[in-house]
Amino acid sequence: MLRKRRTLTSHVHQKKNRKRYLHMNRTIELVKTIYEIKQLEDFEEAQIALAGRSNVGKSSLVNRLAGRKKLAKISSKPGKTRSLNYYRVNPDGYFIVDLPGYGYAKCSKTERAKWAKLIEAYIHENQQLKAVAVLLDSRLNPQKIDLELTSYIRSLGIPLIPILTKSDKPKQRERAKVQNQWQDILQQDRAPLCFSSKTGMGEAKLWDIFAEHASL
């Protein structure tokens, strides 16, 4: 029994040491930007897509994970991301793919339709897409457009990772209310992750979740 206990303890320490190593040595780099369906290509690496309404904080999340302020361009005006941006996570070896924000009313219908077709083509034709992380504003009750997106992703049988962004802004009680609402809607055992690009809330846990899905 003592020998088994030591073996288990050693295994736990190895896992902790590996996590610590990855955290200290992990880097993110932009390797591909795609504007049109014809530019899509097959990558062998696993991919996790970031989806969410315009100005929900996707670019800020990427920058927080990268430890760099300007890797992903941030704007006070919604709809800044108008392409598929492939970020390689090293040394893990998978991609985080930032999708164009949806629901931005001030761009033309033609442009919105173009984004929608690009996103649909990426999702439907991608054999390496392991999960879609849907970013949701922690300050708002579930919005119709977010409900439609989460329902669409689930209908395709793609694992969904709900992330409540800007979680440092609402009070804990208000944040917990929205968190419970989404957990009831999505019927997941794991509650949506509360994340803040400003304070780093949920960052370590998000890395664990991404690694878990990327390895599937």
DAGIGI-V833414 format. One record per run of one state. SS is the DSSP state (H for helix, E for strand, L for the rest). FROM is the first residue (numbers start at 0). LEN is the number of residues. If there is no record, write none. Layout:
BEGIN
ss: {SS & SS}
from: {FROM & FROM}
len: {LEN & LEN}
END
This chain:
BEGIN
ss: {L & H & L & E & L & H & L & E & L & H & L & E & L & E & L & E & L & H & L & E & L & H & L & E & L & H & L & E & L & H & L}
from: {0 & 1 & 25 & 26 & 34 & 36 & 39 & 46 & 53 & 57 & 66 & 83 & 90 & 93 & 98 & 101 & 102 & 108 & 125 & 128 & 137 & 143 & 155 & 159 & 165 & 171 & 186 & 192 & 194 & 202 & 214}
len: {1 & 24 & 1 & 8 & 2 & 3 & 7 & 7 & 4 & 9 & 17 & 7 & 3 & 5 & 3 & 1 & 6 & 17 & 3 & 9 & 6 & 12 & 4 & 6 & 6 & 15 & 6 & 2 & 8 & 12 & 2}
END
